[in-house]
Amino acid sequence: MMYISNIVAQSIVEEIGSEINENINLMDHQGKIIASTDKARIGGLHEGARRIIGESLSELYITDVMETTTTKKGINLPLIVAGEIVGVVGITGERERVVPYGNIVRKITEIMIEDSLRRDARRYNQRMRNRFIEEWFNNSGLPYSREFVNRGLNLKIDINCSYRVVVLYFRDYQTLLDTLDGQKLLEEMENTISRQMVVENGPYLREPDKQFCLYPHCNSDILKTKVKRLKDMIREKYGQNLLAGIDSEYGNKINIQQSRTEAEMAGAVADIRKENIIFYDELDIELFIDEVSNSTMHVYLEKILGQVPKEKWDEYLRIIEIYFTYEGSLTKMSDALFMHKNTLQYKLKKLATYTGRDIRQLSNASCYYIALVFYKTLGIPRNEK
């Protein structure tokens, strides 16, 4: 038995009623009025609708003589969806005025109900898929049971296939979340990503602050192209930037729990570095960053940069970041910093004077890199340094 949502039913009668300027009633499969342009009638039983359902009538006009306290004069017709009577629609009024509308209103109502039921089915299916993927992510028991595999297949998810896991973050997620327009934009972007994953034939899971995209296994170059295409689509269509963390290419691709962990670790680093796409395979010190307490990071930063004036930390850490980005090339660094080479060299020497460590010496470079990672991980506001 198909059921019509009361909210959907009310929106249907109001939309049709406004078009033909008549009172419309919509009754469920038991003859109960679940929606009406005359709100006072909602909740009552409609005897005419019950007759149509019980006697399988093709239509029933209620005359003056047939009127009761629950049934008013007008035309009533069954609503048939997929060969099943799901309810009855009625138009209140004189025969010559409302009968010409009858079949048109019935057909439009059936179409709107069918559309609503399809959308409900899609939402239900998506909820079931989400619940399954969440369980799959948390299921470390390999091999999977036959029952679990079959549940996935029924949802068109083959968990015995190999997948690459990509986690996506909206760079301005929190800002967008703070306004109604921003929330609508987030929903539109999430729907776009979901539709794209249908094209990619890969499972998709939306969580409040991130999206998980499972691509059928491919090498990292191909996957990077796919993710970049998705990022470009979001930026061009909505003006928003995505950050992406991607799992290892050579890990155990059947263990989706491991792949998810790898993707999330890479995604966290992408957020810290503010870089667009980070692969788990590119991580080094970040692999154990979670093992270091915030207090230890603060101590380390003070040890390395304690003699640098606090108001200059941003400036010098930016220089350190650019140093590693361009592997110490003064030409590329000066271009990126919009700074003359001589000025840049002076600042590098000044940094060495403050810290006692020259970043251009191989033995000191790792100290600065660790300090940079800790600084970005902590996200220290200017007024707390």
C-alpha positions in Angstrom: 0.0 0.0 0.0 1.3 3.4 -1.0 0.8 6.3 1.4 0.5 10.0 0.6 2.3 12.4 3.0 -0.1 14.9 4.5 2.4 17.7 3.8 2.7 16.7 0.2 -1.1 16.3 -0.1 -1.7 19.8 1.3 0.8 21.4 -1.1 -0.9 19.6 -4.0 -4.5 20.8 -3.2 -3.2 24.4 -2.5 -1.4 24.5 -5.8 -4.3 23.1 -7.9 -6.9 25.0 -6.0 -5.1 28.3 -6.7 -5.0 27.5 -10.4 -8.7 26.7 -10.8 -10.0 28.8 -8.0 -12.1 26.0 -6.4 -12.1 24.1 -3.1 -10.1 20.9 -3.5 -10.1 17.9 -1.0 -7.7 15.0 -1.0 -8.6 11.8 0.8 -6.3 8.9 1.6 -6.9 5.2 0.9 -9.4 5.0 3.8 -11.4 8.0 2.8 -10.0 10.3 5.5 -9.6 13.9 4.3 -5.8 14.5 4.7 -5.6 17.8 2.8 -8.1 20.5 1.8 -8.2 24.2 0.8 -11.0 24.3 3.4 -8.8 23.6 6.5 -11.8 23.0 8.7 -12.5 19.7 6.8 -9.1 18.2 7.3 -9.3 15.1 9.5 -12.9 14.2 8.8 -14.2 11.1 6.9 -15.5 11.6 3.4 -18.3 9.1 2.8 -18.2 9.7 -1.0 -14.5 8.8 -1.0 -15.2 5.6 1.0 -17.8 4.6 -1.5 -15.4 5.1 -4.5 -12.7 3.0 -2.8 -15.1 0.3 -1.5 -17.1 0.0 -4.7 -14.3 0.7 -7.1 -16.3 3.5 -8.7 -14.7 5.5 -11.6 -16.3 8.8 -10.2 -19.0 10.0 -7.9 -20.9 13.3 -8.0 -22.4 14.2 -4.6 -25.8 15.9 -5.2 -27.8 18.1 -2.9 -29.7 15.0 -1.7 -26.5 13.1 -1.0 -24.9 15.8 1.1 -24.0 15.0 4.7 -22.1 16.8 7.5 -18.9 15.2 6.2 -19.6 15.1 2.5 -20.4 18.2 0.4 -21.7 18.7 -3.2 -19.1 18.1 -5.8 -17.2 15.7 -8.1 -14.9 13.0 -6.6 -12.5 10.7 -8.5 -10.2 7.9 -7.5 -6.4 8.5 -7.7 -4.7 5.5 -9.3 -0.9 5.1 -9.1 0.9 2.0 -10.4 -2.5 0.3 -10.7 -3.5 0.9 -7.1 -6.0 3.3 -5.6 -4.0 5.5 -3.3 -6.8 8.0 -2.5 -9.5 10.2 -3.9 -9.6 13.8 -5.1 -12.7 15.9 -4.8 -13.7 19.4 -6.1 -16.5 21.1 -4.2 -19.2 22.9 -6.2 -22.0 22.8 -8.7 -21.9 20.0 -11.4 -21.7 22.3 -14.4 -18.8 24.2 -12.8 -16.6 21.4 -11.4 -17.2 18.3 -13.5 -15.3 19.8 -16.5 -12.2 20.1 -14.2 -12.5 16.5 -12.9 -10.3 14.4 -15.1 -7.7 17.2 -15.5 -7.4 17.6 -11.8 -7.3 13.9 -11.2 -4.5 13.4 -13.8 -2.4 16.3 -12.5 -2.9 15.1 -8.9 -1.8 11.6 -9.9 1.3 12.9 -11.6 2.2 15.0 -8.6 1.7 12.1 -6.2 3.8 9.8 -8.4 6.6 12.4 -8.4 6.4 12.7 -4.7 6.5 9.0 -4.2 9.5 8.6 -6.4 11.3 11.4 -4.4 10.3 9.7 -1.2 11.7 6.4 -2.5 15.0 8.0 -3.5 15.3 9.6 -0.1 14.6 6.3 1.6 17.0 4.5 -0.6 19.7 7.1 0.1 19.1 6.9 3.9 19.5 3.1 3.6 22.7 3.5 1.6 24.1 6.1 4.1 23.4 3.7 7.0 25.0 0.8 5.1 28.2 2.8 4.2 28.5 4.1 7.8 28.3 0.5 9.0 30.8 -0.6 6.3 33.2 2.1 7.4 33.1 0.9 10.9 33.1 -2.8 10.1 36.7 -4.1 10.6 35.7 -7.7 10.4 37.1 -9.3 7.3 36.0 -11.3 5.4 32.5 -9.8 5.3 29.5 -12.0 6.0 27.4 -13.2 3.1 24.4 -11.3 4.6 26.4 -8.1 4.7 27.6 -8.5 1.2 24.1 -9.1 -0.1 22.7 -6.1 1.8 25.2 -4.0 -0.1 24.3 -5.6 -3.5 20.6 -4.9 -2.9 21.7 -1.2 -2.5 23.9 -1.5 -5.6 27.1 -1.3 -3.6 29.5 -4.2 -4.2 31.8 -4.2 -1.1 34.0 -6.9 -2.6 35.2 -4.4 -5.3 38.2 -2.2 -4.7 37.7 1.5 -4.0 39.7 4.6 -3.5 38.4 6.9 -0.7 38.3 10.6 -1.1 37.2 12.9 1.7 36.1 16.4 0.6 35.8 19.6 2.8 34.3 22.9 1.9 36.9 25.5 2.8 34.3 28.0 4.0 32.0 25.4 5.6 31.6 27.1 8.9 31.0 30.6 7.4 28.3 29.1 5.0 26.7 27.2 7.9 26.1 30.5 9.8 23.5 31.8 7.3 20.4 30.4 5.7 21.6 31.3 2.2 24.9 29.6 3.0 23.1 26.4 4.2 21.1 26.3 0.9 24.4 26.7 -1.0 25.9 23.8 0.9 23.0 21.6 0.1 23.2 22.5 -3.6 26.9 21.7 -3.7 26.4 18.5 -1.8 23.7 17.4 -4.3 26.0 18.3 -7.2 28.8 16.1 -5.7 26.2 13.3 -5.1 25.1 13.4 -8.7 28.7 13.3 -9.9 29.3 10.2 -7.9 26.4 8.5 -9.7 28.2 9.3 -12.9 31.4 7.9 -11.4 29.5 4.8 -10.3 30.9 5.1 -6.8 29.2 5.2 -3.4 28.8 8.5 -1.7 28.3 9.5 2.0 27.5 12.9 3.2 28.4 13.8 6.8 27.7 17.3 8.4 31.2 18.8 7.7 32.6 16.5 4.9 31.7 14.2 2.0 33.1 10.8 1.3 33.4 9.8 -2.3 34.4 6.2 -3.1 35.8 5.9 -6.6 36.3 2.5 -8.3 40.0 1.7 -7.9 42.3 3.6 -10.3 45.8 5.0 -10.1 46.5 8.3 -8.3 47.1 10.3 -11.5 43.7 9.3 -12.8 42.0 9.9 -9.5 43.6 13.3 -9.1 42.2 14.3 -12.5 38.7 13.2 -11.4 38.9 15.1 -8.1 40.3 18.2 -9.8 37.4 18.1 -12.3 34.9 17.9 -9.4 36.7 20.8 -7.6 36.7 22.9 -10.7 33.0 22.2 -11.2 32.2 23.4 -7.7 34.3 26.5 -8.0 33.0 27.5 -11.4 29.3 26.8 -10.5 29.2 28.1 -6.9 32.4 30.1 -6.4 33.5 27.8 -3.5 36.7 25.9 -2.9 37.0 22.2 -2.0 39.8 20.6 0.0 40.4 16.9 -0.7 42.2 14.1 1.2 42.9 10.9 -0.7 43.9 7.5 0.5 47.0 5.5 -0.4 47.2 4.0 -3.8 48.9 0.8 -2.7 47.2 0.0 0.6 44.6 -2.7 1.3 41.8 -1.5 -0.9 39.3 -4.1 0.4 39.7 -2.7 3.9 37.6 0.4 3.5 38.0 1.3 7.2 41.8 1.7 6.6 41.2 3.7 3.4 38.8 6.0 5.2 41.4 6.7 7.9 44.0 7.4 5.4 41.8 9.8 3.5 40.8 11.7 6.6 44.4 12.1 7.7 45.3 13.5 4.3 42.2 15.7 4.4 43.2 17.1 7.8 46.6 18.0 6.4 44.9 19.7 3.4 42.9 21.8 5.8 46.0 22.7 7.8 48.1 23.5 4.7 45.2 25.1 2.9 46.2 23.0 -0.1 43.6 21.7 -2.5 44.4 18.0 -2.9 46.6 15.9 -0.6 47.3 12.2 -0.9 48.1 10.0 2.1 51.2 8.9 0.3 52.5 12.5 0.5 52.4 12.7 4.3 55.5 12.4 6.4 55.6 14.1 9.8 51.8 14.6 9.6 51.4 10.8 10.1 52.2 11.1 13.8 51.0 14.7 14.4 48.0 13.4 16.5 50.4 11.8 18.9 51.9 15.1 19.9 50.0 17.2 22.4 49.2 20.9 21.8 51.3 21.8 24.9 54.3 20.0 23.4 53.8 21.8 20.1 53.8 25.1 21.9 57.0 24.2 23.8 58.7 23.2 20.5 57.7 26.5 18.8 59.0 28.5 21.7 62.3 26.5 21.5 62.8 27.2 17.8 61.2 30.6 17.4 61.2 32.0 20.9 63.7 34.8 20.1 61.7 35.9 17.0 59.6 38.9 18.0 56.0 37.7 18.3 54.7 40.3 15.8 57.0 38.8 13.2 56.0 35.2 13.5 53.5 35.3 10.7 56.0 37.0 8.4 58.8 34.5 9.1 56.6 31.4 9.1 55.3 32.5 5.7 58.9 32.7 4.5 59.6 29.3 5.9 56.5 27.9 4.2 57.6 29.4 0.8 61.1 28.1 1.4 59.9 24.5 1.5 57.3 25.0 -1.3 60.1 26.1 -3.7 62.8 24.0 -2.2 65.0 26.9 -1.3 65.0 28.6 -4.8 65.5 32.3 -4.1 64.2 33.3 -7.5 60.9 31.4 -7.1 60.6 32.5 -3.4 61.1 36.1 -4.2 58.5 36.0 -6.9 56.0 34.3 -4.6 56.6 36.7 -1.8 56.8 39.8 -4.1 60.1 40.5 -2.5 63.5 41.5 -3.9 66.2 38.7 -3.7 68.5 40.8 -1.6 65.6 41.6 0.9 64.8 37.9 1.0 68.4 36.9 1.7 68.6 39.6 4.5 65.4 38.1 6.1 66.8 34.6 6.0 70.0 35.7 7.6 68.0 37.7 10.2 65.9 34.5 11.0 69.2 32.6 11.5 70.3 35.3 13.9 67.1 35.1 15.9 67.1 31.3 16.1 70.7 30.3 15.9 69.8 27.9 13.0 70.3 28.7 9.3 67.3 27.1 7.4 69.6 26.8 4.3 71.8 24.2 6.1 70.4 20.7 5.6 70.9 19.8 9.3 68.6 22.7 10.3 65.8 22.4 7.7 63.9 19.7 9.5 63.6 21.8 12.7 61.9 24.6 10.7 59.6 22.2 8.9 58.4 20.6 12.1 57.9 24.1 13.6 55.8 25.1 10.5 53.6 22.0 10.8 53.0 22.5 14.5 52.2 26.2 13.9 49.6 25.4 11.2 48.2 22.5 13.3 47.7 24.8 16.3 46.2 27.6 14.1 47.4 30.2 16.6 45.4 33.4 16.4 47.5 36.6 16.2 46.4 37.8 19.6 47.5 34.6 21.3 51.1 34.4 20.1 
